[in-house]
Amino acid sequence: MADDRTVIERVRELNGVTWEWQDPKRGTRGMGVVAQDVERAFPDAVSTDEDGYLMVDYHGLVGVLVEAVKELADRVEELERRQ
């Protein structure tokens, strides 16, 4: 199934969060994005570890964010041309 949403629309579904792990072997605190949200917007950027936890490929999200910035730059340029 193709995703007709723009990169910006998909990025807007993500929220930066902080958390405290309930499982001490995983650490105490963390920050990033919610894997379930990323999975809906960018399924290829999420995998499951051996314990069943979803993991976000943050390196993979860099390319997504570059494309989002380019979309925004195009929108800004279009708005500037209209003035």
Phi and psi restraints in degrees (range 20) as a CNS / XPLOR table:
assign (resid 1 and name C) (resid 2 and name N)
       (resid 2 and name CA) (resid 2 and name C) 1.0 -76.8 20.0 2
assign (resid 2 and name N) (resid 2 and name CA)
       (resid 2 and name C) (resid 3 and name N) 1.0 148.3 20.0 2
assign (resid 2 and name C) (resid 3 and name N)
       (resid 3 and name CA) (resid 3 and name C) 1.0 -105.4 20.0 2
assign (resid 3 and name N) (resid 3 and name CA)
       (resid 3 and name C) (resid 4 and name N) 1.0 113.0 20.0 2
assign (resid 3 and name C) (resid 4 and name N)
       (resid 4 and name CA) (resid 4 and name C) 1.0 -85.4 20.0 2
assign (resid 4 and name N) (resid 4 and name CA)
       (resid 4 and name C) (resid 5 and name N) 1.0 -2.2 20.0 2
assign (resid 4 and name C) (resid 5 and name N)
       (resid 5 and name CA) (resid 5 and name C) 1.0 -73.7 20.0 2
assign (resid 5 and name N) (resid 5 and name CA)
       (resid 5 and name C) (resid 6 and name N) 1.0 147.6 20.0 2
assign (resid 5 and name C) (resid 6 and name N)
       (resid 6 and name CA) (resid 6 and name C) 1.0 -71.3 20.0 2
assign (resid 6 and name N) (resid 6 and name CA)
       (resid 6 and name C) (resid 7 and name N) 1.0 164.3 20.0 2
assign (resid 6 and name C) (resid 7 and name N)
       (resid 7 and name CA) (resid 7 and name C) 1.0 -59.2 20.0 2
assign (resid 7 and name N) (resid 7 and name CA)
       (resid 7 and name C) (resid 8 and name N) 1.0 -41.9 20.0 2
assign (resid 7 and name C) (resid 8 and name N)
       (resid 8 and name CA) (resid 8 and name C) 1.0 -60.5 20.0 2
assign (resid 8 and name N) (resid 8 and name CA)
       (resid 8 and name C) (resid 9 and name N) 1.0 -44.5 20.0 2
assign (resid 8 and name C) (resid 9 and name N)
       (resid 9 and name CA) (resid 9 and name C) 1.0 -59.5 20.0 2
assign (resid 9 and name N) (resid 9 and name CA)
       (resid 9 and name C) (resid 10 and name N) 1.0 -40.0 20.0 2
assign (resid 9 and name C) (resid 10 and name N)
       (resid 10 and name CA) (resid 10 and name C) 1.0 -71.8 20.0 2
assign (resid 10 and name N) (resid 10 and name CA)
       (resid 10 and name C) (resid 11 and name N) 1.0 -40.7 20.0 2
assign (resid 10 and name C) (resid 11 and name N)
       (resid 11 and name CA) (resid 11 and name C) 1.0 -63.0 20.0 2
assign (resid 11 and name N) (resid 11 and name CA)
       (resid 11 and name C) (resid 12 and name N) 1.0 -35.3 20.0 2
assign (resid 11 and name C) (resid 12 and name N)
       (resid 12 and name CA) (resid 12 and name C) 1.0 -64.9 20.0 2
assign (resid 12 and name N) (resid 12 and name CA)
       (resid 12 and name C) (resid 13 and name N) 1.0 -16.0 20.0 2
assign (resid 12 and name C) (resid 13 and name N)
       (resid 13 and name CA) (resid 13 and name C) 1.0 -78.7 20.0 2
assign (resid 13 and name N) (resid 13 and name CA)
       (resid 13 and name C) (resid 14 and name N) 1.0 -11.4 20.0 2
assign (resid 13 and name C) (resid 14 and name N)
       (resid 14 and name CA) (resid 14 and name C) 1.0 -93.7 20.0 2
assign (resid 14 and name N) (resid 14 and name CA)
       (resid 14 and name C) (resid 15 and name N) 1.0 148.0 20.0 2
assign (resid 14 and name C) (resid 15 and name N)
       (resid 15 and name CA) (resid 15 and name C) 1.0 -130.5 20.0 2
assign (resid 15 and name N) (resid 15 and name CA)
       (resid 15 and name C) (resid 16 and name N) 1.0 135.1 20.0 2
assign (resid 15 and name C) (resid 16 and name N)
       (resid 16 and name CA) (resid 16 and name C) 1.0 -73.0 20.0 2
assign (resid 16 and name N) (resid 16 and name CA)
       (resid 16 and name C) (resid 17 and name N) 1.0 133.9 20.0 2
assign (resid 16 and name C) (resid 17 and name N)
       (resid 17 and name CA) (resid 17 and name C) 1.0 -138.7 20.0 2
assign (resid 17 and name N) (resid 17 and name CA)
       (resid 17 and name C) (resid 18 and name N) 1.0 161.8 20.0 2
assign (resid 17 and name C) (resid 18 and name N)
       (resid 18 and name CA) (resid 18 and name C) 1.0 -121.3 20.0 2
assign (resid 18 and name N) (resid 18 and name CA)
       (resid 18 and name C) (resid 19 and name N) 1.0 155.3 20.0 2
assign (resid 18 and name C) (resid 19 and name N)
       (resid 19 and name CA) (resid 19 and name C) 1.0 -151.5 20.0 2
assign (resid 19 and name N) (resid 19 and name CA)
       (resid 19 and name C) (resid 20 and name N) 1.0 164.5 20.0 2
assign (resid 19 and name C) (resid 20 and name N)
       (resid 20 and name CA) (resid 20 and name C) 1.0 -118.8 20.0 2
assign (resid 20 and name N) (resid 20 and name CA)
       (resid 20 and name C) (resid 21 and name N) 1.0 127.4 20.0 2
assign (resid 20 and name C) (resid 21 and name N)
       (resid 21 and name CA) (resid 21 and name C) 1.0 -70.3 20.0 2
assign (resid 21 and name N) (resid 21 and name CA)
       (resid 21 and name C) (resid 22 and name N) 1.0 138.5 20.0 2
assign (resid 21 and name C) (resid 22 and name N)
       (resid 22 and name CA) (resid 22 and name C) 1.0 -81.1 20.0 2
assign (resid 22 and name N) (resid 22 and name CA)
       (resid 22 and name C) (resid 23 and name N) 1.0 -24.3 20.0 2
assign (resid 22 and name C) (resid 23 and name N)
       (resid 23 and name CA) (resid 23 and name C) 1.0 -98.4 20.0 2
assign (resid 23 and name N) (resid 23 and name CA)
       (resid 23 and name C) (resid 24 and name N) 1.0 108.4 20.0 2
assign (resid 23 and name C) (resid 24 and name N)
       (resid 24 and name CA) (resid 24 and name C) 1.0 -61.1 20.0 2
assign (resid 24 and name N) (resid 24 and name CA)
       (resid 24 and name C) (resid 25 and name N) 1.0 -25.5 20.0 2
assign (resid 24 and name C) (resid 25 and name N)
       (resid 25 and name CA) (resid 25 and name C) 1.0 -70.8 20.0 2
assign (resid 25 and name N) (resid 25 and name CA)
       (resid 25 and name C) (resid 26 and name N) 1.0 -14.0 20.0 2
assign (resid 25 and name C) (resid 26 and name N)
       (resid 26 and name CA) (resid 26 and name C) 1.0 -92.3 20.0 2
assign (resid 26 and name N) (resid 26 and name CA)
       (resid 26 and name C) (resid 27 and name N) 1.0 -6.8 20.0 2
assign (resid 26 and name C) (resid 27 and name N)
       (resid 27 and name CA) (resid 27 and name C) 1.0 116.8 20.0 2
assign (resid 27 and name N) (resid 27 and name CA)
       (resid 27 and name C) (resid 28 and name N) 1.0 -170.4 20.0 2
assign (resid 27 and name C) (resid 28 and name N)
       (resid 28 and name CA) (resid 28 and name C) 1.0 -109.0 20.0 2
assign (resid 28 and name N) (resid 28 and name CA)
       (resid 28 and name C) (resid 29 and name N) 1.0 -52.4 20.0 2
assign (resid 28 and name C) (resid 29 and name N)
       (resid 29 and name CA) (resid 29 and name C) 1.0 -130.6 20.0 2
assign (resid 29 and name N) (resid 29 and name CA)
       (resid 29 and name C) (resid 30 and name N) 1.0 161.1 20.0 2
assign (resid 29 and name C) (resid 30 and name N)
       (resid 30 and name CA) (resid 30 and name C) 1.0 -158.4 20.0 2
assign (resid 30 and name N) (resid 30 and name CA)
       (resid 30 and name C) (resid 31 and name N) 1.0 168.4 20.0 2
assign (resid 30 and name C) (resid 31 and name N)
       (resid 31 and name CA) (resid 31 and name C) 1.0 -147.9 20.0 2
assign (resid 31 and name N) (resid 31 and name CA)
       (resid 31 and name C) (resid 32 and name N) 1.0 151.6 20.0 2
assign (resid 31 and name C) (resid 32 and name N)
       (resid 32 and name CA) (resid 32 and name C) 1.0 163.8 20.0 2
assign (resid 32 and name N) (resid 32 and name CA)
       (resid 32 and name C) (resid 33 and name N) 1.0 -132.4 20.0 2
assign (resid 32 and name C) (resid 33 and name N)
       (resid 33 and name CA) (resid 33 and name C) 1.0 -129.2 20.0 2
assign (resid 33 and name N) (resid 33 and name CA)
       (resid 33 and name C) (resid 34 and name N) 1.0 161.1 20.0 2
assign (resid 33 and name C) (resid 34 and name N)
       (resid 34 and name CA) (resid 34 and name C) 1.0 -79.6 20.0 2
assign (resid 34 and name N) (resid 34 and name CA)
       (resid 34 and name C) (resid 35 and name N) 1.0 122.7 20.0 2
assign (resid 34 and name C) (resid 35 and name N)
       (resid 35 and name CA) (resid 35 and name C) 1.0 -57.9 20.0 2
assign (resid 35 and name N) (resid 35 and name CA)
       (resid 35 and name C) (resid 36 and name N) 1.0 -37.4 20.0 2
assign (resid 35 and name C) (resid 36 and name N)
       (resid 36 and name CA) (resid 36 and name C) 1.0 -63.8 20.0 2
assign (resid 36 and name N) (resid 36 and name CA)
       (resid 36 and name C) (resid 37 and name N) 1.0 -36.6 20.0 2
assign (resid 36 and name C) (resid 37 and name N)
       (resid 37 and name CA) (resid 37 and name C) 1.0 -67.2 20.0 2
assign (resid 37 and name N) (resid 37 and name CA)
       (resid 37 and name C) (resid 38 and name N) 1.0 -44.0 20.0 2
assign (resid 37 and name C) (resid 38 and name N)
       (resid 38 and name CA) (resid 38 and name C) 1.0 -62.5 20.0 2
assign (resid 38 and name N) (resid 38 and name CA)
       (resid 38 and name C) (resid 39 and name N) 1.0 -41.0 20.0 2
assign (resid 38 and name C) (resid 39 and name N)
       (resid 39 and name CA) (resid 39 and name C) 1.0 -59.4 20.0 2
assign (resid 39 and name N) (resid 39 and name CA)
       (resid 39 and name C) (resid 40 and name N) 1.0 -38.3 20.0 2
assign (resid 39 and name C) (resid 40 and name N)
       (resid 40 and name CA) (resid 40 and name C) 1.0 -70.6 20.0 2
assign (resid 40 and name N) (resid 40 and name CA)
       (resid 40 and name C) (resid 41 and name N) 1.0 -39.1 20.0 2
assign (resid 40 and name C) (resid 41 and name N)
       (resid 41 and name CA) (resid 41 and name C) 1.0 -87.5 20.0 2
assign (resid 41 and name N) (resid 41 and name CA)
       (resid 41 and name C) (resid 42 and name N) 1.0 -38.6 20.0 2
assign (resid 41 and name C) (resid 42 and name N)
       (resid 42 and name CA) (resid 42 and name C) 1.0 -139.9 20.0 2
assign (resid 42 and name N) (resid 42 and name CA)
       (resid 42 and name C) (resid 43 and name N) 1.0 73.7 20.0 2
assign (resid 42 and name C) (resid 43 and name N)
       (resid 43 and name CA) (resid 43 and name C) 1.0 -56.4 20.0 2
assign (resid 43 and name N) (resid 43 and name CA)
       (resid 43 and name C) (resid 44 and name N) 1.0 -29.8 20.0 2
assign (resid 43 and name C) (resid 44 and name N)
       (resid 44 and name CA) (resid 44 and name C) 1.0 -71.3 20.0 2
assign (resid 44 and name N) (resid 44 and name CA)
       (resid 44 and name C) (resid 45 and name N) 1.0 -11.6 20.0 2
assign (resid 44 and name C) (resid 45 and name N)
       (resid 45 and name CA) (resid 45 and name C) 1.0 -94.5 20.0 2
assign (resid 45 and name N) (resid 45 and name CA)
       (resid 45 and name C) (resid 46 and name N) 1.0 12.7 20.0 2
assign (resid 45 and name C) (resid 46 and name N)
       (resid 46 and name CA) (resid 46 and name C) 1.0 -131.9 20.0 2
assign (resid 46 and name N) (resid 46 and name CA)
       (resid 46 and name C) (resid 47 and name N) 1.0 138.4 20.0 2
assign (resid 46 and name C) (resid 47 and name N)
       (resid 47 and name CA) (resid 47 and name C) 1.0 -136.3 20.0 2
assign (resid 47 and name N) (resid 47 and name CA)
       (resid 47 and name C) (resid 48 and name N) 1.0 174.0 20.0 2
assign (resid 47 and name C) (resid 48 and name N)
       (resid 48 and name CA) (resid 48 and name C) 1.0 -116.3 20.0 2
assign (resid 48 and name N) (resid 48 and name CA)
       (resid 48 and name C) (resid 49 and name N) 1.0 131.8 20.0 2
assign (resid 48 and name C) (resid 49 and name N)
       (resid 49 and name CA) (resid 49 and name C) 1.0 -83.3 20.0 2
assign (resid 49 and name N) (resid 49 and name CA)
       (resid 49 and name C) (resid 50 and name N) 1.0 179.8 20.0 2
assign (resid 49 and name C) (resid 50 and name N)
       (resid 50 and name CA) (resid 50 and name C) 1.0 -65.1 20.0 2
assign (resid 50 and name N) (resid 50 and name CA)
       (resid 50 and name C) (resid 51 and name N) 1.0 -19.7 20.0 2
assign (resid 50 and name C) (resid 51 and name N)
       (resid 51 and name CA) (resid 51 and name C) 1.0 -93.4 20.0 2
assign (resid 51 and name N) (resid 51 and name CA)
       (resid 51 and name C) (resid 52 and name N) 1.0 0.8 20.0 2
assign (resid 51 and name C) (resid 52 and name N)
       (resid 52 and name CA) (resid 52 and name C) 1.0 90.9 20.0 2
assign (resid 52 and name N) (resid 52 and name CA)
       (resid 52 and name C) (resid 53 and name N) 1.0 3.3 20.0 2
assign (resid 52 and name C) (resid 53 and name N)
       (resid 53 and name CA) (resid 53 and name C) 1.0 -80.3 20.0 2
assign (resid 53 and name N) (resid 53 and name CA)
       (resid 53 and name C) (resid 54 and name N) 1.0 140.5 20.0 2
assign (resid 53 and name C) (resid 54 and name N)
       (resid 54 and name CA) (resid 54 and name C) 1.0 -76.0 20.0 2
assign (resid 54 and name N) (resid 54 and name CA)
       (resid 54 and name C) (resid 55 and name N) 1.0 139.5 20.0 2
assign (resid 54 and name C) (resid 55 and name N)
       (resid 55 and name CA) (resid 55 and name C) 1.0 -124.4 20.0 2
assign (resid 55 and name N) (resid 55 and name CA)
       (resid 55 and name C) (resid 56 and name N) 1.0 135.4 20.0 2
assign (resid 55 and name C) (resid 56 and name N)
       (resid 56 and name CA) (resid 56 and name C) 1.0 -92.0 20.0 2
assign (resid 56 and name N) (resid 56 and name CA)
       (resid 56 and name C) (resid 57 and name N) 1.0 133.4 20.0 2
assign (resid 56 and name C) (resid 57 and name N)
       (resid 57 and name CA) (resid 57 and name C) 1.0 -87.0 20.0 2
assign (resid 57 and name N) (resid 57 and name CA)
       (resid 57 and name C) (resid 58 and name N) 1.0 89.6 20.0 2
assign (resid 57 and name C) (resid 58 and name N)
       (resid 58 and name CA) (resid 58 and name C) 1.0 -64.5 20.0 2
assign (resid 58 and name N) (resid 58 and name CA)
       (resid 58 and name C) (resid 59 and name N) 1.0 -33.5 20.0 2
assign (resid 58 and name C) (resid 59 and name N)
       (resid 59 and name CA) (resid 59 and name C) 1.0 -62.2 20.0 2
assign (resid 59 and name N) (resid 59 and name CA)
       (resid 59 and name C) (resid 60 and name N) 1.0 -38.1 20.0 2
assign (resid 59 and name C) (resid 60 and name N)
       (resid 60 and name CA) (resid 60 and name C) 1.0 -65.6 20.0 2
assign (resid 60 and name N) (resid 60 and name CA)
       (resid 60 and name C) (resid 61 and name N) 1.0 -29.5 20.0 2
assign (resid 60 and name C) (resid 61 and name N)
       (resid 61 and name CA) (resid 61 and name C) 1.0 -73.1 20.0 2
assign (resid 61 and name N) (resid 61 and name CA)
       (resid 61 and name C) (resid 62 and name N) 1.0 -18.2 20.0 2
assign (resid 61 and name C) (resid 62 and name N)
       (resid 62 and name CA) (resid 62 and name C) 1.0 -58.8 20.0 2
assign (resid 62 and name N) (resid 62 and name CA)
       (resid 62 and name C) (resid 63 and name N) 1.0 -46.8 20.0 2
assign (resid 62 and name C) (resid 63 and name N)
       (resid 63 and name CA) (resid 63 and name C) 1.0 -60.9 20.0 2
assign (resid 63 and name N) (resid 63 and name CA)
       (resid 63 and name C) (resid 64 and name N) 1.0 -39.3 20.0 2
assign (resid 63 and name C) (resid 64 and name N)
       (resid 64 and name CA) (resid 64 and name C) 1.0 -60.9 20.0 2
assign (resid 64 and name N) (resid 64 and name CA)
       (resid 64 and name C) (resid 65 and name N) 1.0 -45.2 20.0 2
assign (resid 64 and name C) (resid 65 and name N)
       (resid 65 and name CA) (resid 65 and name C) 1.0 -68.5 20.0 2
assign (resid 65 and name N) (resid 65 and name CA)
       (resid 65 and name C) (resid 66 and name N) 1.0 -33.8 20.0 2
assign (resid 65 and name C) (resid 66 and name N)
       (resid 66 and name CA) (resid 66 and name C) 1.0 -61.1 20.0 2
assign (resid 66 and name N) (resid 66 and name CA)
       (resid 66 and name C) (resid 67 and name N) 1.0 -45.8 20.0 2
assign (resid 66 and name C) (resid 67 and name N)
       (resid 67 and name CA) (resid 67 and name C) 1.0 -65.1 20.0 2
assign (resid 67 and name N) (resid 67 and name CA)
       (resid 67 and name C) (resid 68 and name N) 1.0 -35.0 20.0 2
assign (resid 67 and name C) (resid 68 and name N)
       (resid 68 and name CA) (resid 68 and name C) 1.0 -64.6 20.0 2
assign (resid 68 and name N) (resid 68 and name CA)
       (resid 68 and name C) (resid 69 and name N) 1.0 -41.8 20.0 2
assign (resid 68 and name C) (resid 69 and name N)
       (resid 69 and name CA) (resid 69 and name C) 1.0 -63.3 20.0 2
assign (resid 69 and name N) (resid 69 and name CA)
       (resid 69 and name C) (resid 70 and name N) 1.0 -40.6 20.0 2
assign (resid 69 and name C) (resid 70 and name N)
       (resid 70 and name CA) (resid 70 and name C) 1.0 -63.8 20.0 2
assign (resid 70 and name N) (resid 70 and name CA)
       (resid 70 and name C) (resid 71 and name N) 1.0 -40.6 20.0 2
assign (resid 70 and name C) (resid 71 and name N)
       (resid 71 and name CA) (resid 71 and name C) 1.0 -61.1 20.0 2
assign (resid 71 and name N) (resid 71 and name CA)
       (resid 71 and name C) (resid 72 and name N) 1.0 -43.9 20.0 2
assign (resid 71 and name C) (resid 72 and name N)
       (resid 72 and name CA) (resid 72 and name C) 1.0 -64.5 20.0 2
assign (resid 72 and name N) (resid 72 and name CA)
       (resid 72 and name C) (resid 73 and name N) 1.0 -40.7 20.0 2
assign (resid 72 and name C) (resid 73 and name N)
       (resid 73 and name CA) (resid 73 and name C) 1.0 -61.4 20.0 2
assign (resid 73 and name N) (resid 73 and name CA)
       (resid 73 and name C) (resid 74 and name N) 1.0 -41.1 20.0 2
assign (resid 73 and name C) (resid 74 and name N)
       (resid 74 and name CA) (resid 74 and name C) 1.0 -62.0 20.0 2
assign (resid 74 and name N) (resid 74 and name CA)
       (resid 74 and name C) (resid 75 and name N) 1.0 -41.1 20.0 2
assign (resid 74 and name C) (resid 75 and name N)
       (resid 75 and name CA) (resid 75 and name C) 1.0 -65.2 20.0 2
assign (resid 75 and name N) (resid 75 and name CA)
       (resid 75 and name C) (resid 76 and name N) 1.0 -42.0 20.0 2
assign (resid 75 and name C) (resid 76 and name N)
       (resid 76 and name CA) (resid 76 and name C) 1.0 -62.9 20.0 2
assign (resid 76 and name N) (resid 76 and name CA)
       (resid 76 and name C) (resid 77 and name N) 1.0 -46.2 20.0 2
assign (resid 76 and name C) (resid 77 and name N)
       (resid 77 and name CA) (resid 77 and name C) 1.0 -59.8 20.0 2
assign (resid 77 and name N) (resid 77 and name CA)
       (resid 77 and name C) (resid 78 and name N) 1.0 -41.3 20.0 2
assign (resid 77 and name C) (resid 78 and name N)
       (resid 78 and name CA) (resid 78 and name C) 1.0 -63.3 20.0 2
assign (resid 78 and name N) (resid 78 and name CA)
       (resid 78 and name C) (resid 79 and name N) 1.0 -42.9 20.0 2
assign (resid 78 and name C) (resid 79 and name N)
       (resid 79 and name CA) (resid 79 and name C) 1.0 -64.1 20.0 2
assign (resid 79 and name N) (resid 79 and name CA)
       (resid 79 and name C) (resid 80 and name N) 1.0 -39.4 20.0 2
assign (resid 79 and name C) (resid 80 and name N)
       (resid 80 and name CA) (resid 80 and name C) 1.0 -66.5 20.0 2
assign (resid 80 and name N) (resid 80 and name CA)
       (resid 80 and name C) (resid 81 and name N) 1.0 -36.0 20.0 2
assign (resid 80 and name C) (resid 81 and name N)
       (resid 81 and name CA) (resid 81 and name C) 1.0 -64.7 20.0 2
assign (resid 81 and name N) (resid 81 and name CA)
       (resid 81 and name C) (resid 82 and name N) 1.0 -31.4 20.0 2
assign (resid 81 and name C) (resid 82 and name N)
       (resid 82 and name CA) (resid 82 and name C) 1.0 -74.0 20.0 2
assign (resid 82 and name N) (resid 82 and name CA)
       (resid 82 and name C) (resid 83 and name N) 1.0 -18.3 20.0 2
